[in-house]
Amino acid sequence: MNHRVPAHKRYQPTEYEHAANCATHAFWIIPSILGSSNLYFLSDDDWETISAWIYGLGLCGLFVVSTVFHTISWKKSHLRYVPPAMQVTPAQFWIIPSILGSSNLYFLSDDDWETISAWIYGLGLCGLFVVSTVFHTISWKKSHLRMVEHCLHMVDRMVIYFFIAASYAPWLNLRELGPWASHMRWLVWIMASVGTVYVFFFHERYKLVELLCYVVMGFFPALVILSMPNTEGIWELMTGGVFYCLGMVFFKSDGRIPFAHAIWHLFVAFGAGTHYYAIWKYLYLPSTLQTKVSK
């Protein structure tokens, strides 16, 4: 563990802390994608589909952005020089065509095997060009990586606001709300936008204020959730909230507690997992299966 830094500066983790920060969120990328896809396929109407997309993008975005940021912060010193001839590669021109082509195969699929094959082939094809382009771009812009790292750190903080808003979206969109409470569907996104603007102008300057913003953003919409006529899932929501609150103890404890940020990541994963279970069970699972799960 390195020494604690002043309030206006960012803590520099050790090699082991960097690795832990990456691993504790990278592990959840695939489960979050699969879980979000499951909600999408369980959707019965447009509102459920939209809510599944919003929640899925927020959930996956949180883990992906965090993993990318921590990986670049960890490995920036290991990037090697790339000659000018390799700065621009043909791979970048084929990303969009590969996505469109893979999507075309998916929509032309007539059975499960064709669908699975389209997914496997599409992921391999798109992954080849995306990974190649990302590698060469980062290697080319190595001299600008400090700015890239700073921007990713800001995005890592911004995405937390949108993750919170996305976590509330299924409950606000799919549960019955009163006339005043229904405004929270839009207010939660305004709050996320305000938080994003705050990070843009005051990133890492007032860490206590930043923490307070996350707490307000997390608890204010919950007042509406607690007032809903249908209270199924409330205990799971409260349990997830407890995980997040306990994790905040470690969120700003870098330099005081070893692996503090990685521990925070684990609490986020536990909280997100608990909330996902509640959304899956009480908002998307058919009532017949819901009864079996309860038993």
N, C-alpha and C positions, 0 to 999 in steps of 0.2 A: 504494500500500500504506500502510495506517495503522500507527501505532505498536503494538508488542506490549503486551498488557494483563497485569495480575497473574494469578496462577494461578487465583484464585477468581472471575474475571470472564470474560465472553464477548467475544471479539474482534469489533469492528464493521467489516465489510468496506467497501471503497469501492464506488461505483456500478458500476464495471466488474467488480469481484470478485463483487458480488451477481449481476450478469447471468450471469457465468460459472458460478457455483454453481447457478443455476437451469437453465441450458442443458445442463450436463454430466450431469444426471440426467433432466431432462424428455425429452430425446431418446430415452431408453431405455424410456419407459413403454409406448409402442405395441409395440415389439419384444418386451418382456417379456410383454405380454398375448398376443400372437400365439404366442410360443414356448410359453407355458404351455398355451394352447389346443391346440397341436400335441401336447404330451405327453398331454393328456387324451384326444384322439381316437385316439392310438396305444395307449391302455391296453387290455389284454386281460382283466383281472380286477379285483376290488374293491380289492386292495392297490395295484395300479398306479394305479387311479383316485384313491384316497385320497392316495397319495404325490404324484400330479400336482397335486391341489388344494392340498395343504400347501405344496409347493415353489412353486407358482404364486402363492399368496397371499403367501408370504414374499418372493418376487422382486419382484412388482408392488408390494407394500406398501412395500418399501424405497425404490423410485424415486418412488412417488406421495407418500408422507409427506415425503420429503426435498425434493421439488419444491414442495409446498404450503408447507412451513415457510420455505424460502428465498425463495419468491415473496412471502409475507406480510411477511417481514423486510425485503425490498427495497422493497416498494410501500406499506408502512403509512403513510408520510408523504404519499402521493398520494390517500388516500381523502378524499372530500368529505363535507360534512354532508348528511344525508338528513332531510327533515321527518318529524315523528311520523306523519303520515298514511301514509307509505310504509314504516313500520317493520314492519308485518305485511302480507304479500301473500298472495293466494289461491293462488299457485304452490306453496307448501309443502304444501298439502293434497292435491295431485295427484301427488306423487312416488310414493307407494306404489301408487295405482291404475294409474299409467302403467307401473310395473315389472311389476305383475301382468298387466296387459293385454298388454304386449309379450311376456311369457313365455307367455301363452296362445296368441298367434299363432305363436310358435316351436314349441310342442308340437303345434299343429294342422297344421304344415307337412308336405306329402307329398313334396316334391322339393327339389332344391338351390335352384332359383330362389325358391320360396316361403320357404325358410329364410333365404336372403340378404336377401330383401325384408323379412322380419320383423326381422332384425338391424338393417338400415339404418333402418327406420321406428322401431323401438324405441329405438335410440341417439339419433335425432333428437328423439323425444318426451320421453324421460327426460332427455336433456341440456338441453332447454329449461327444464324445471321445476327441475332440480338447480342449474344455473348461476344462474338467476334467484334462487332461494332463498339460495344461498351469497352472492351479491353483496349482496342486501338485508340479510342477517343481519350480514355483516361491516361494511357501512356503518352499520347501526343500532348495533352494539356497538363502534364505533370507539374510544370512550373506554376500553373494556376490552381493547383490542388488545394492550397490553403484556403482560397476563396470558395472553392467547391465544397470543401469540408464545412466551412462556416455556413454556407447556404443550406447544406443538408442538415446541419444541426438546427437551423431555424425551422426547416420543414419538419424535422423530427418533433419539434415542440408544437408546431402548428397543427400537425395531424392528430395530436391528442385531443384538441378541441373538436375536430370533425369526427373523431372516433366516439367521443362522448355523445355528440348529437346523433350519430348513426346508431348507437346502442339504444337510444330512446325511440328512434323512428318507428320500429315495429309496434311498440306499445301505444304510441301516440296515433299511429295510422290505423291500427287494426282493432283497438279497444274503444268501447263507447265512452265519449267524453262529454262534459257539460258544455254549454255555449261559450263560456269564458275560457274554460280549460282547453278548448280546441285550438285557441290561438297559440298555444305552446308548440304546436306542430311547426309553426314558422318562427316563433320567437327563439327556439333552441338553435336554429341555423343563424339567426342574427347574432346571438351570443357567440357562436363559433367564429363568425366573421369578425366580430369586435376583438376577440382573443387573438385571432390571426394578425390583425392590424397592430395590436399591442406588441406581439412578438417581433413584427417587422421593424418597429421603431425603437423598442426598448429591450431587445434580446440580451439576456444575461446582465442587465443593469440592476434590476430590482427583483431578486430571486424570491423574496418573501411575497411580494405583490403577485408575481407569476404563480406561485403556489396557491395563493388565495383565489386567483382567477379560476384555476382548475377546480378548487373545492366548490366555489359558487356554481360553476358550470355543471358540476356533477350532482349537486344536491337540489338546486332550484327546480329543475323539471320533475324531480322525484315527488314534489308536493302534489303535482297533478296526478301522478301514477297512484299515489296513496288514496286519492279521492275518487278513484274509478269505482263504479258499482260492482264490477267483477274483480275480485281481489285475488284470484288464482295466480300464483307465481310471485306474490309479494315477498314471501320468505326467501325465495331464491334471489330476488333482486336485492334484498337487504343483505343477504350473505355475501353476494358479489361486491356490494358497496363496502362491507367490512374489510374484504380483501384489499380493495383499493386504498382504504383509509390506513390500514396497517402498512401497506407498501409505501405510502407517502413519508413514513418515518425514515425510510432508506433513500427516498428520492433525492433528498438534499443532504445526505450524510456522507458524500464522497470525501475521503481523507480522514474520516472519523471511524468508519466501520469498513473493514476489508470486504471487497466485492459488493459494496452497498448498491451500486446501480444494477448489477446482475440480480441481486435479491429483489430489487424493485421490479425488474422484468418478470420474475417468477410470480410475484403477487399480482401483476397485471394479467399474466396468463391464467392464473387461478380465477381471478375476478371475471375475466372475459369468458372463460369456460363455464362458469356458473351461470352467467347471464345468457350464454348461448343455449344451455340446457333448458332454461326457463322459456326462452323464445321458441325453441323447437317443440317443447312439450305442450305449452299452453296456447300458443298462437298458430302453430303449423301442423302439429300432429293430429290426424283425424280422431274424432271423439272415441271411436271404438278401440283404436290402438292406445289412446290416452288412458282409458280405463285399465287396459292390461298393464301398461307401464306403472300406473299407480299401485297396482297389486304387487 
